[in-house]
Amino acid sequence: MNLFISDMAHLFNQMGGEAHKWHWFDLSGELRNEHTIDPEPVLKTCRPPFAQTVMVYRAVRDGVIHDLMLTILGDDPVEGIRVMMTVRLNMGKTVALRPFQYSIRDGQLLTDLPVDAPEKEVVDRDNGLYMISLLYQRLMQSRLPAWLPVYERTFTNQRRIEKGKSPKYTWETLIVGAETVVRDDLGGTHASPRYHDRRGHQRRLRNGKTVWVKACKVGDPSKGAVFKDYAVRTLQ
């Protein structure tokens, strides 16, 4: 865990969130080739790594510190993924942008932003989709650390929470990366499967823990795309 994530988790709690229920990624410094990613095909084939994911990002431009916190709620692109972004300049006032939802239906990327939405909201949405696609692409290319804040329910922590302060966390580190997708035999004649349901199943992690992977719809009716899964292991 780094100090930037710790700071943003504290900010998240101040905004009424519960940082310990979310998995945290820091993508600061990951925009070196920012114009090489087309978000739409990435969003059509990848899912969030967890049901409650936070991505934070820090950049310094012309001496100004730009902090972004982006929450991704949900892990099934067919049901819809809820996104909210908060920006902060020079460690000062935070501004929450208009939340939006995206989904993948019949091979199309859809959002709930009205067609007559102000241009700024459209730009904010497009920037948010780009940042999400950046996270997905990095997870497909390499393994990334994710941090899960954990706190003991001690008297001291309870007092801190009652006073509006963040509890004292310990941080569990997870390594997340692409997992080879095993495709069911759906009667097709080549590798691309039809749009279908993937059954829920248990997954045993390397540390011995067993997690439940939800049933979900995978594939694209026209292209046979598959929402990619992830291998997760706890860093000892």
C-alpha positions in Angstrom: 0.0 0.0 0.0 1.2 3.5 -0.7 0.5 6.8 1.0 -1.5 8.1 -1.9 -4.0 5.3 -1.6 -4.1 5.7 2.1 -4.9 9.4 1.7 -7.6 8.7 -0.9 -9.2 6.0 1.3 -9.4 8.6 4.1 -11.1 11.0 1.6 -13.4 8.3 0.5 -14.5 7.8 4.1 -15.0 11.5 4.6 -17.4 11.5 1.6 -19.5 8.8 3.3 -18.0 5.7 1.8 -16.6 2.6 3.5 -13.1 2.1 2.2 -12.7 -1.4 3.6 -15.4 -2.7 1.3 -13.6 -1.8 -1.8 -10.4 -3.1 -3.7 -8.0 -0.3 -4.5 -5.7 0.2 -7.6 -3.3 3.0 -8.2 -2.6 3.7 -11.9 -0.5 6.9 -11.4 2.1 7.1 -14.1 0.2 4.7 -16.4 -0.8 7.3 -19.1 2.5 7.4 -21.0 0.8 6.1 -24.2 -2.6 7.7 -23.5 -3.6 8.1 -27.1 -3.0 4.5 -28.1 -6.0 3.0 -26.4 -9.5 2.7 -28.0 -11.7 2.3 -25.0 -14.8 0.7 -26.7 -13.3 -2.7 -27.7 -11.7 -3.0 -24.3 -14.9 -2.3 -22.5 -16.8 -4.7 -24.7 -14.5 -7.6 -23.7 -13.4 -7.0 -20.1 -15.2 -6.8 -16.8 -14.3 -5.1 -13.5 -12.0 -7.3 -11.4 -14.1 -7.0 -8.3 -17.8 -6.0 -7.6 -16.5 -2.9 -5.8 -13.4 -1.5 -7.3 -11.6 1.9 -6.8 -9.0 3.3 -9.2 -7.0 6.3 -8.1 -4.6 8.3 -10.3 -2.3 11.3 -9.6 -0.6 13.5 -12.2 1.3 16.8 -12.0 0.8 19.2 -14.8 2.3 22.7 -14.9 3.0 22.4 -11.1 -0.6 21.5 -10.3 -1.4 18.2 -8.6 -4.4 16.4 -10.2 -5.9 13.6 -8.2 -8.7 11.4 -9.5 -10.7 8.8 -7.6 -13.0 6.6 -9.8 -15.3 4.0 -8.2 -16.6 1.1 -10.3 -19.6 -0.6 -8.8 -20.7 -4.0 -10.2 -18.9 -6.7 -12.1 -21.3 -7.7 -14.9 -21.3 -5.4 -17.9 -24.6 -6.8 -19.1 -26.4 -5.8 -15.9 -24.6 -2.5 -15.9 -21.5 -0.9 -14.2 -22.0 2.2 -12.1 -19.2 4.8 -12.2 -18.5 7.9 -10.1 -15.5 10.1 -10.3 -14.1 12.6 -7.8 -11.4 15.1 -8.7 -9.1 17.1 -6.5 -6.6 19.9 -7.3 -3.5 20.6 -5.2 -4.9 18.7 -2.2 -7.7 21.2 -1.9 -11.5 21.1 -2.6 -12.9 17.9 -4.0 -15.5 17.9 -6.8 -17.8 14.9 -7.5 -18.7 14.6 -11.2 -22.0 13.4 -12.4 -22.2 9.6 -12.0 -23.1 7.4 -14.9 -23.7 3.8 -15.8 -22.4 1.8 -18.8 -23.5 -1.6 -20.1 -22.8 -3.9 -23.0 -26.0 -5.0 -24.7 -26.1 -6.8 -28.0 -22.5 -6.0 -28.6 -23.0 -2.3 -28.1 -21.5 0.0 -25.5 -24.4 2.0 -23.9 -24.4 4.7 -21.2 -27.3 6.3 -19.4 -26.1 9.9 -20.1 -28.9 11.8 -21.9 -28.3 12.7 -25.5 -28.8 16.4 -24.7 -26.4 16.3 -21.7 -24.0 19.3 -21.4 -20.7 18.9 -23.3 -18.7 18.9 -20.0 -20.7 15.9 -18.8 -20.1 14.1 -22.0 -16.3 14.8 -21.8 -16.3 13.6 -18.1 -18.1 10.4 -19.1 -15.7 9.8 -22.0 -12.7 10.4 -19.7 -14.1 8.0 -17.1 -14.6 5.3 -19.7 -11.1 5.8 -20.9 -9.7 5.4 -17.4 -11.6 2.3 -16.8 -10.4 0.8 -20.1 -6.9 1.7 -19.1 -7.3 -0.4 -15.9 -8.7 -3.3 -17.9 -6.0 -3.2 -20.5 -3.2 -3.1 -17.9 -4.8 -6.1 -16.1 -4.8 -8.0 -19.5 -1.1 -7.1 -20.1 0.4 -7.7 -16.7 -0.3 -8.3 -13.1 -1.2 -5.4 -10.9 -1.3 -5.0 -7.1 -4.7 -4.3 -5.6 -5.1 -3.3 -1.9 -7.9 -4.2 0.4 -8.0 -2.1 3.7 -8.9 -4.2 6.7 -9.5 -2.9 10.2 -9.9 -4.6 13.6 -13.1 -3.7 15.4 -11.4 -2.5 18.4 -12.6 0.1 20.9 -10.1 2.7 19.5 -11.2 2.2 16.0 -14.9 2.4 17.0 -14.1 5.8 18.7 -12.4 7.0 15.6 -15.4 6.1 13.4 -17.8 7.8 15.8 -15.7 11.0 15.6 -15.8 10.8 11.8 -12.3 9.7 11.4 -11.0 6.7 9.4 -10.1 3.6 11.4 -6.6 2.4 11.5 -6.2 0.0 8.6 -3.9 -2.9 7.8 -3.7 -3.5 4.1 -4.0 -6.9 2.4 -2.2 -7.0 -0.9 -3.6 -8.9 -3.8 -2.0 -9.6 -7.2 -4.5 -9.5 -10.1 -3.9 -10.4 -13.7 -5.4 -12.0 -16.7 -6.6 -15.6 -16.4 -6.9 -18.0 -19.3 -10.5 -18.3 -20.3 -11.9 -21.8 -20.7 -14.7 -21.7 -23.1 -17.6 -24.1 -23.0 -18.4 -26.2 -26.0 -21.5 -24.4 -27.4 -21.7 -26.3 -30.7 -19.9 -23.7 -32.7 -17.5 -24.5 -35.5 -14.7 -22.1 -34.4 -13.3 -20.5 -31.3 -15.7 -17.6 -30.9 -18.7 -18.7 -28.7 -22.2 -17.5 -29.0 -23.6 -15.2 -26.3 -24.2 -17.5 -23.4 -24.5 -17.8 -19.6 -21.4 -18.8 -17.6 -22.3 -20.8 -14.6 -21.4 -19.6 -11.1 -18.5 -21.6 -9.6 -16.1 -21.7 -6.7 -12.5 -20.6 -7.2 -9.8 -21.7 -4.9 -7.0 -19.1 -4.4 -3.4 -19.9 -3.8 -3.6 -19.0 -0.2 -6.3 -21.7 0.3 -9.3 -19.3 0.4 -12.3 -20.2 -1.7 -14.3 -17.5 -3.4 -17.5 -17.6 -5.3 -17.5 -16.3 -8.9 -21.0 -15.1 -9.9 -22.9 -16.5 -12.8 -22.9 -14.0 -15.7 -23.6 -13.6 -19.3 -20.6 -13.7 -21.6 -20.0 -13.3 -25.3 -21.1 -11.0 -28.0 -24.0 -11.9 -30.2 -22.2 -10.7 -33.3 -18.5 -11.1 -32.6 -18.5 -13.8 -29.9 -16.5 -11.6 -27.4 -16.0 -13.0 -23.9 -15.8 -10.9 -20.8 -12.4 -11.8 -19.4 -11.9 -13.1 -15.9 -8.9 -12.6 -13.6 -6.5 -14.7 -11.5 -6.2 -13.3 -8.0 -3.7 -14.3 -5.4 -2.8 -12.9 -2.0 0.7 -11.6 -1.6 2.1 -13.3 1.6 
